[in-house]
Amino acid sequence: MSHTVVAELVAAVLKVEVEVGQSVAADDAVVILESMKMEIPVLAEVAGTVTEIVVEDGDVVNDGDPLVVITPA
């Protein structure tokens, strides 16, 4: 079963930190969001492999929008 990392606020995607196929550990930054001139790292909640990246640099996301899909290890 996959796990979807979601945005927790309205923000712009400053940088996607991972690639499809990359292994991540819990608490690794997967996306950096920018809101009100602050950089906010979004962390993986589970360890596993990135299977899908839903957003691109420059996208604007809302609270609850999917960012990255991880298949747990």
N, C-alpha and C positions, 0 to 999 in steps of 0.2 A: 504494500500500500504506500502510495507516495504522500509526501508532505508538502504543502504549499506555503511558502513564506509570503506574507502579505504586508502591505503598507499600513502603518498605524496612524498616519496623518496625511493631509493634503500637502504635496511637495513635488519638487522636480527631481528627476533621477539625474544625479550629478555624475555617477560612475557605476557601471556594473563591474564588480570585482571578481567574478567567476566566469568560467566557460562551461559549455555542455561537456559532460564526461569527466569533469574535475571532481576529485574527492574533497569533501569538506568535513570539518569537525564541528561539533556543537559549539556555538559561540564564535565561529569564524564570520567575519563581515562578508556578506554576499552582494550587497548594494549599498551605495552611499547616496542618501537623499539630501536635498538642500531646501530649507524652508526658513524664511526670514533671516537670510544670510548666515545660517548655522548649518554645519555639516552633521548629518545624523546617520551613523552606521546602522544598517539593518542586519541582524545576526541570524545565522542558521540556528534553528532550535533543535535540530537533530543532526547526527553524523550520517553521512551517506554520499551519494553521487548525484551531481546536478544533472537532471534529465531534460530540463526545459528552462529557457530564460524568456520570460513573457514581455519584459520591458527593454528599452534601449536608452542610451544616454540622451538626455534632453526631454524625455517623455514627462508628462505631468500625471501624477497618480492621486487617487482619492483614498481616504481611509477604507481599508478592506480590499483594495485592488491587489490581485496576485502579482508577485514580482518574479519569483524563482520557484521551480518545482524540484524537490530533492527526493530520491528514492533512498530510504534508510538502509544502512549497512546491515 
